[in-house]
């Protein structure tokens, strides 16, 4: 990291900052004619838009640098903490490198990029204890590094010039193998606390991937949103800023503070509202297309009427569909909690109707056994002053 900081300083001094554009990650901050048209409709000056993206990029890099430094400070002796700190700090510093052909910068890029990918692969494959289980999983880290090498080296051997099937196969093997190892470790190796840590990683990296795909999907399906001068495209920088923050925040929670928050609730809500958004988007687009076809030739403003009717239909469908999706996800992925909630609800109904103490005691013991599944259950009742029997067990 010190070497990277030194190369960055030399590059900025030699180039005098020429070619430096600080933006949120993977976002093009250039003010194109389409962007200028969208800004004009919002009465926003191009300079203000550029400054806004600059602030977002600086904040994003600051979060990555701060989280990476904090993990290094708290976990300097743990391999997983060190590699997490390395790739987070490297990504944070990457925003300050200008586009230049300065030789030390180019050579450094050829060297450091494969190591960043290797660090990410090592982190995912060995999280959270730093051990290779299964033992052959170190091959995946090598594959991550080799793949990155062929991404950065110039010429016809670059992976961009490979046959599409070959490059896709390498990507699927690296990513799919890593996911497979994570699943194996989650089922066969992890303890209960380590599984909670793994869920934080799933929440961060999975949320980034799923929400990015969803954003692109909505932009391509909903009419008008995919246009270059669309306000939806103008918000790309802000959305990217928020999405990429999921990675450092989830990593630091997984490594340092995994027990302070109920990650299952966050994953549950993410699943529910993610599926709900996709479902409502599909229904909305389908209604607009279907109604536009039906109303064509009947009234002149067929598209506007179709949009209004579709919007009203979505507003009515929102709550019923959300409850249905919530129940389905609870039943499929949180079966034990779902069954426990149903059992407790049934017992609450029994309490309102049953008055016999012996029957209620039996019901209570049965509910505890079914929901909590303890090794032994005993029920002690407070002694009645008018009775001689001290207690009742169930």
ZIDA-V956043 format. One record per pair of residues at least 4 apart in sequence whose C-alpha atoms are under 6 Angstrom apart, sorted by the first residue. I is the first residue (numbers start at 1). J is the second residue. D is the distance in Angstrom with one decimal. If there is no record, write none. Layout:
I&J&D / I&J&D
This chain:
11&15&5.9 / 12&16&5.4 / 12&17&5.1 / 19&98&4.9 / 19&99&5.0 / 20&98&4.0 / 22&54&5.5 / 22&57&5.7 / 22&95&5.9 / 23&53&5.6 / 23&54&5.5 / 23&57&4.4 / 24&57&4.2 / 24&241&5.7 / 31&35&5.6 / 34&228&5.6 / 34&229&4.5 / 35&229&5.4 / 38&229&5.0 / 39&44&5.1 / 40&44&6.0 / 58&62&6.0 / 61&92&4.3 / 62&66&5.9 / 63&67&6.0 / 64&68&6.0 / 64&88&5.4 / 64&92&5.1 / 65&89&4.8 / 65&92&5.3 / 66&70&6.0 / 68&85&4.1 / 68&88&5.2 / 68&89&5.3 / 71&75&5.7 / 71&85&5.9 / 72&76&5.0 / 72&85&5.6 / 75&81&5.5 / 79&130&5.9 / 80&123&5.7 / 80&130&5.5 / 83&119&5.4 / 87&116&5.4 / 104&108&5.9 / 108&112&5.9 / 109&113&5.8 / 110&152&5.9 / 114&145&4.8 / 114&148&4.8 / 114&149&5.5 / 115&119&6.0 / 117&144&5.9 / 117&145&5.8 / 118&141&5.5 / 118&144&5.5 / 118&145&4.8 / 121&141&5.1 / 122&126&5.9 / 122&141&5.6 / 123&127&5.5 / 125&178&6.0 / 126&130&4.6 / 126&131&5.3 / 126&132&5.6 / 132&137&5.9 / 143&147&6.0 / 150&158&5.0 / 150&159&5.3 / 151&158&5.7 / 151&159&5.4 / 153&158&5.8 / 154&158&5.8 / 156&161&5.9 / 164&168&6.0 / 165&169&6.0 / 169&173&6.0 / 172&176&5.2 / 173&177&5.5 / 182&186&6.0 / 184&188&5.8 / 185&189&4.6 / 185&190&5.8 / 186&190&5.1 / 190&194&5.4 / 190&195&5.9 / 197&254&4.5 / 197&258&5.6 / 200&250&5.4 / 200&254&5.4 / 201&205&6.0 / 201&250&5.9 / 202&206&5.1 / 203&207&5.4 / 204&246&4.8 / 204&247&4.9 / 204&250&5.1 / 205&247&5.9 / 206&210&6.0 / 207&211&5.8 / 208&243&5.5 / 218&222&5.8 / 219&225&4.9 / 219&226&4.6 / 220&226&5.5 / 225&230&5.7 / 225&232&5.7 / 246&250&5.8 / 250&254&6.0 / 252&256&5.8 / 253&257&4.6 / 253&258&5.1 / 254&258&4.9 / 264&268&6.0 / 270&274&5.7 / 272&326&5.8 / 273&277&5.9 / 277&281&6.0 / 280&284&5.9 / 282&286&6.0 / 283&287&6.0 / 284&310&5.8 / 286&290&5.9 / 287&291&5.7 / 287&310&5.8 / 288&292&5.8 / 288&306&5.3 / 288&307&5.9 / 291&295&5.9 / 291&306&5.3 / 292&296&5.9 / 292&302&5.6 / 292&303&5.4 / 292&306&5.8 / 295&302&5.3 / 296&302&5.8 / 306&310&6.0 / 314&318&6.0 / 317&321&5.8 / 329&333&5.6 / 330&334&4.6 / 330&338&5.7 / 331&335&4.9 / 331&338&5.9 / 335&339&6.0 / 340&371&4.9 / 350&354&5.7 / 368&372&5.6 / 369&373&4.6 / 378&393&5.7 / 378&394&5.3 / 379&393&5.0 / 379&394&5.4 / 380&391&5.7 / 380&392&5.7 / 380&393&5.8 / 381&391&5.5 / 381&392&6.0 / 383&390&5.4
